[in-house]
Amino acid sequence: MRSGNEPITARSPLRLRFWLGLWGLLWAVGGIVAFAVIGRPGWAIACGVLLLVVVTDLFMVVRHIRQGPHFQPGRDVPPYTPDRHRPPFPPP
């Protein structure tokens, strides 16, 4: 059921994004080191750009996590305003 206010009440699994960001951070650093060692500066620069994107995303994710439950609602907060115009289950 869609209520039309999804952009306002949308949720993001921030802790999952945090851990995936750390995983991406490790791969980007590993790519920079590996490509620099084998003499591929173009690929090392590409991994460096990816590293900047990952660090920026991690900064934003940590910021949103620290802002608290207003931006990271708990499981007991519904993602939309329930529809009150019809019964929850169709009649048999």
Backbone as CSV, one residue per row, in Angstrom:
resi,resn,N_x,N_y,N_z,CA_x,CA_y,CA_z,C_x,C_y,C_z
1,MET,0.844,-1.169,0.000,0.000,0.000,0.000,0.897,1.242,0.000
2,ARG,0.612,2.141,-0.891,1.392,3.375,-0.985,0.541,4.523,-0.479
3,SER,1.164,5.393,0.308,0.423,6.518,0.868,0.766,7.832,0.179
4,GLY,1.826,7.859,-0.624,2.199,9.071,-1.317,3.222,9.914,-0.577
5,ASN,3.535,9.568,0.677,4.510,10.368,1.417,5.815,9.600,1.639
6,GLU,6.130,8.666,0.748,7.333,7.867,0.911,8.621,8.677,0.929
7,PRO,8.776,9.727,0.121,10.033,10.470,0.216,10.255,11.107,1.580
8,ILE,9.178,11.436,2.277,9.309,12.063,3.592,9.632,11.021,4.658
9,THR,9.038,9.854,4.547,9.182,8.834,5.586,10.118,7.708,5.180
10,ALA,10.866,7.873,4.102,11.757,6.809,3.637,12.830,6.524,4.679
11,ARG,13.195,5.268,4.779,14.237,4.851,5.714,15.408,4.267,4.945
12,SER,16.554,4.342,5.549,17.740,3.759,4.959,18.424,2.924,6.031
13,PRO,18.822,1.702,5.713,19.534,0.884,6.703,20.949,1.424,6.905
14,LEU,21.066,2.422,7.766,22.325,3.150,7.897,23.463,2.283,8.407
15,ARG,23.181,1.381,9.324,24.268,0.542,9.831,24.786,-0.398,8.751
16,LEU,23.890,-0.888,7.921,24.321,-1.720,6.795,25.149,-0.893,5.816
17,ARG,24.704,0.327,5.519,25.486,1.208,4.648,26.846,1.515,5.250
18,PHE,26.910,1.646,6.579,28.186,1.906,7.240,29.150,0.750,7.024
19,TRP,28.703,-0.477,7.290,29.588,-1.636,7.146,29.962,-1.885,5.688
20,LEU,29.027,-1.682,4.765,29.359,-1.824,3.352,30.324,-0.727,2.907
21,GLY,30.195,0.458,3.501,31.138,1.531,3.210,32.543,1.197,3.680
22,LEU,32.642,0.597,4.874,33.965,0.179,5.352,34.561,-0.884,4.440
23,TRP,33.714,-1.787,3.981,34.178,-2.825,3.046,34.683,-2.173,1.754
24,GLY,33.943,-1.202,1.234,34.372,-0.480,0.042,35.642,0.319,0.279
25,LEU,35.781,0.855,1.487,36.989,1.600,1.846,38.216,0.693,1.780
26,LEU,38.087,-0.507,2.333,39.203,-1.459,2.293,39.570,-1.823,0.857
27,TRP,38.559,-2.071,0.015,38.829,-2.436,-1.377,39.433,-1.272,-2.154
28,ALA,38.971,-0.051,-1.878,39.526,1.106,-2.589,40.987,1.327,-2.215
29,VAL,41.296,1.234,-0.924,42.696,1.384,-0.492,43.540,0.261,-1.078
30,GLY,43.029,-0.960,-1.047,43.756,-2.083,-1.638,43.972,-1.892,-3.132
31,GLY,42.981,-1.340,-3.819,43.125,-1.082,-5.250,44.171,-0.015,-5.535
32,ILE,44.175,1.037,-4.710,45.192,2.083,-4.891,46.590,1.492,-4.741
33,VAL,46.779,0.726,-3.680,48.101,0.147,-3.416,48.487,-0.835,-4.524
34,ALA,47.573,-1.726,-4.871,47.893,-2.752,-5.871,48.204,-2.132,-7.226
35,PHE,47.375,-1.179,-7.670,47.606,-0.584,-8.984,48.831,0.318,-8.995
36,ALA,49.148,0.937,-7.863,50.367,1.751,-7.798,51.603,0.861,-7.871
37,VAL,51.547,-0.291,-7.234,52.694,-1.209,-7.231,52.951,-1.788,-8.623
38,ILE,51.876,-2.135,-9.348,52.082,-2.748,-10.673,52.226,-1.710,-11.778
39,GLY,52.169,-0.430,-11.427,52.431,0.611,-12.416,51.243,0.998,-13.273
40,ARG,50.068,0.984,-12.730,48.860,1.411,-13.442,48.305,2.673,-12.771
41,PRO,48.866,3.840,-13.081,48.454,5.057,-12.387,47.004,5.462,-12.671
42,GLY,46.490,5.173,-13.849,45.102,5.512,-14.173,44.112,4.787,-13.273
43,TRP,44.350,3.495,-13.104,43.475,2.708,-12.244,43.650,3.100,-10.775
44,ALA,44.861,3.450,-10.391,45.086,3.910,-9.013,44.335,5.211,-8.755
45,ILE,44.316,6.107,-9.735,43.569,7.359,-9.588,42.069,7.071,-9.524
46,ALA,41.594,6.135,-10.340,40.178,5.763,-10.296,39.806,5.212,-8.914
47,CYS,40.655,4.394,-8.344,40.407,3.880,-6.995,40.478,5.004,-5.965
48,GLY,41.332,5.991,-6.203,41.403,7.145,-5.314,40.123,7.965,-5.341
49,VAL,39.547,8.132,-6.532,38.271,8.842,-6.646,37.176,8.047,-5.935
50,LEU,37.181,6.736,-6.128,36.222,5.886,-5.427,36.402,5.991,-3.913
51,LEU,37.636,6.080,-3.469,37.920,6.248,-2.044,37.306,7.540,-1.517
52,LEU,37.414,8.621,-2.274,36.809,9.885,-1.851,35.284,9.780,-1.749
53,VAL,34.675,9.086,-2.701,33.220,8.896,-2.668,32.823,8.082,-1.436
54,VAL,33.555,7.024,-1.156,33.247,6.163,-0.015,33.428,6.914,1.301
55,VAL,34.498,7.683,1.418,34.732,8.440,2.647,33.625,9.479,2.849
56,THR,33.206,10.146,1.779,32.112,11.108,1.876,30.825,10.425,2.317
57,ASP,30.527,9.264,1.740,29.324,8.530,2.132,29.406,8.090,3.584
58,LEU,30.559,7.604,4.015,30.706,7.195,5.412,30.520,8.375,6.355
59,PHE,31.042,9.535,5.987,30.858,10.732,6.802,29.370,11.057,6.950
60,MET,28.636,11.009,5.846,27.205,11.316,5.892,26.430,10.256,6.681
61,VAL,26.792,8.996,6.529,26.097,7.933,7.258,26.321,8.086,8.756
62,VAL,27.557,8.313,9.170,27.840,8.491,10.602,27.104,9.720,11.130
63,ARG,27.059,10.771,10.350,26.340,11.982,10.761,24.857,11.692,10.971
64,HIS,24.243,10.948,10.059,22.826,10.617,10.187,22.572,9.673,11.358
65,ILE,23.480,8.741,11.598,23.316,7.845,12.736,23.374,8.637,14.034
66,ARG,24.300,9.584,14.126,24.442,10.385,15.349,23.300,11.361,15.551
67,GLN,22.568,11.707,14.502,21.439,12.612,14.648,20.281,11.953,15.375
68,GLY,20.303,10.653,15.469,19.336,9.964,16.300,18.106,9.461,15.576
69,PRO,17.098,9.081,16.369,15.946,8.394,15.827,15.056,9.242,14.933
70,HIS,15.228,10.560,14.933,14.432,11.361,14.010,14.782,11.004,12.564
71,PHE,16.058,10.761,12.309,16.490,10.411,10.964,16.680,8.909,10.782
72,GLN,16.638,8.158,11.866,16.777,6.711,11.819,15.696,6.112,12.710
73,PRO,14.436,6.081,12.229,13.362,5.592,13.079,13.528,4.113,13.395
74,GLY,13.018,3.731,14.552,13.101,2.342,14.972,12.107,1.462,14.252
75,ARG,12.107,0.202,14.593,11.223,-0.744,13.919,9.761,-0.547,14.305
76,ASP,9.519,0.116,15.444,8.142,0.318,15.872,7.491,1.531,15.205
77,VAL,8.249,2.308,14.435,7.705,3.467,13.735,7.330,3.028,12.326
78,PRO,6.044,3.142,11.953,5.658,2.690,10.610,6.260,3.597,9.542
79,PRO,6.563,3.037,8.363,7.183,3.831,7.316,6.207,4.744,6.591
80,TYR,4.923,4.661,6.881,3.921,5.485,6.224,2.745,5.667,7.171
81,THR,1.940,6.636,6.865,0.716,6.835,7.628,-0.280,5.768,7.202
82,PRO,-0.780,4.953,8.135,-1.704,3.881,7.745,-2.971,4.430,7.100
83,ASP,-3.494,3.681,6.144,-4.726,4.048,5.466,-5.899,3.713,6.381
84,ARG,-6.664,4.712,6.790,-7.791,4.518,7.723,-9.138,4.398,7.003
85,HIS,-9.130,4.373,5.677,-10.379,4.393,4.927,-10.929,3.006,4.611
86,ARG,-10.202,1.959,4.890,-10.710,0.627,4.610,-10.270,-0.316,5.711
87,PRO,-10.954,-1.427,5.900,-10.561,-2.374,6.947,-9.203,-3.002,6.622
88,PRO,-8.465,-3.425,7.670,-7.135,-3.996,7.421,-7.172,-5.285,6.608
89,PHE,-8.269,-6.059,6.714,-8.379,-7.316,5.962,-9.657,-7.284,5.145
90,PRO,-9.643,-7.787,3.936,-10.882,-7.816,3.147,-11.884,-8.795,3.758
91,PRO,-13.156,-8.496,3.649,-14.152,-9.435,4.199,-14.122,-10.753,3.444
92,PRO,-14.457,-11.852,4.138,-14.385,-13.178,3.485,-15.452,-13.389,2.439
